Amino acid sequence: MYQVIREQDEIGQDSNSLDRIQKEKDYINYLTNHIANVKKAYNILFLPLLNQNIVCDDAPFSAEDFKYAIIAIKDDVEHHDESKWTEAEFEPYRMHWNPTDEEKLRDQAYQDEVEEAYNNAWIHHYKNNDHHPKHWYDFENNVARDMSLGAIIHMLCDWESFNINSGRSTVKWWINCSEEERKFISPKTVTILEYILFRILHPDEYKEYEPSKSDSIAIDVANK
């Protein structure tokens, strides 16, 4: 794990240094809670499905493949987002999301450097974590490749982690607010994740929406 918390006497006692320590702690707390919530989503939403028969004949995958994928990604979920602790990602992410007051006041050239470092860290992250759609995207040919079933389940755990303690809806987010993610997700992947999200995880909630709305979104993705 990237050792980001330093002794105060190593970096000084001035207010800027103390602010940086606090911002590092804030980001560490956020990241720790996020990872815990991904594991919570996996344990609450997916592990119980191993003992249930919830995959119908019209599913885009078999019940055996679904259960195998849930088991297969357990280790991946246990080590979710570990690359964010590395030097390649931690400080660029921290400076982007939790800048110090002094960092916020620096000139535009500095802000541009921060954004470039963050963008490079994000590229490093999705290249090393297959639960992100961009991991599977063929940028050279501008083609969204199909995600594996395990990666889709892990991705859903990631999405659910932001809502599992808040009462917010992943179904509503996917239908109404996922335009950026959809650019990098293949039609087949959309079909699979929507079956899991709408038919397995949240069927009652999905009934509140007209199926035609989701279908039209899926068609839009297929045509991009």
Buried (B, 14 or more C-beta within 10 A) or exposed (E): EBEBEEEEEEEEEEEEBBBBBEBBEEBBEBBEEBBEBBBBBBEEBBEEBEEEEBBEEEBBBEBEBBBBBBEBBBEBBEEBBBBBBBEBBBBBBBBBEBBBEEBEEEEEEEBEEBEEBBEEBBEBBBEBBBBBBBBBBEEEEEEBBBBBBBBBBBBBBBBBBBBBEEEEBBBBBBBEEBEEBBEBBBBBBBBBBBBBBBBBBBEEBBEEBEEEEBEEBBEEBEEE
